[in-house]
Amino acid sequence: MAKKTPLSDDAETGSGGLQRGFAVIRALATAQGEGLRLTEVAAATGLAQATVHRILRALLAEGMVEQPDGGKSYRLGIDFYALAAQAGGRHTSLKALCRPALLRLSGMLNDTLFLLVRSGFDAVCLDRVEGPFPIRSHTGDIGGRVPLGVGQAGLLILALMPEAEREEVIRFNVPRLLNLGYFDEVFLRTEIDRTRAAGYAATCSPGIIPGMAGVSVPILDADGMPVAALSIGTLADRVNDDRLPQIVHILKKEAAAISARLNPFDPALRRPAQFLGGNAGGAVPPAFVAL
């Protein structure tokens, strides 16, 4: 990697001006939306305050930077994220990124592999690779969905959410789970605690049908938040005490490799229904094994 040269405070145009502009943008991005005052941006970039002020005014005029509530702090603006999202749409999507891993894992483990993502208060099956053993799943085929909290993947995504967001989903979904005849809030919270402690969800999780099993690990974004779940569905006797650690290790290794290549602006992470094939009806299949 080339060594960065110190920023010069000389010329206002050309590559030097661009370099200083990007230094300001990077400083604001590091603040992660909290906002920085002019003096803090200057300290972070090593630029003179007058130079930083000129750059910030130019970025404000272009909509790339905003001042929250008319205050004195600065943060990246919505136009900046919109521009990044447009560019991000041309990169490999989550489904395309994960497809080789699903095929590889299905071949290695001889089991059915699933990729599930969050869609509002539900988990949706974005992709599936069939294994040699006949199984059933809560989500069924690609496009099937279940309330978050049901099945290994739905439980895992719910368990690893930020607390305030998780509580809102629990409040909304518990009546749905009761109506569907799954389980109550006490059981759900117990399983959430167990899953958070383990870092994955396995056969002890809710929704298991006798003779069937599932294991799920998270695909995390750069902030450590779950954006998807990588899961297997298989026969219960194939997830014994000896094989479970191996399955978890293999799934986590693949999930970590996917996480490192995630496109944070992938529209499939926000609007998965637009990127589904097969059965996208969204109905909850009855009496299926958890994933």
Protein Blocks (a to p, Z undefined) as FASTA:
>chain_A
ZZdddddfkbfehjllmmmmmmmmmmmmmnnonopafklmmmmnopafklmmmmmmmmmm
nopaccehhiabdcddfklmmmmmmmmmmmccfklmmmmmmmmmmmmnopacdddddehj
accdfbdcddfbdcddfklpghiacdehiajklmmmmmmpcfklmmmmmmmmmmmmmmno
pacfklmmmmmmmmmmnopacfkbghiaehiacdddddddfkopafbdcdddddfklmcf
klmmmmmmmmmmmmmmmmmmpcfklmklmmmmlmcghjfnopacehiacZZ
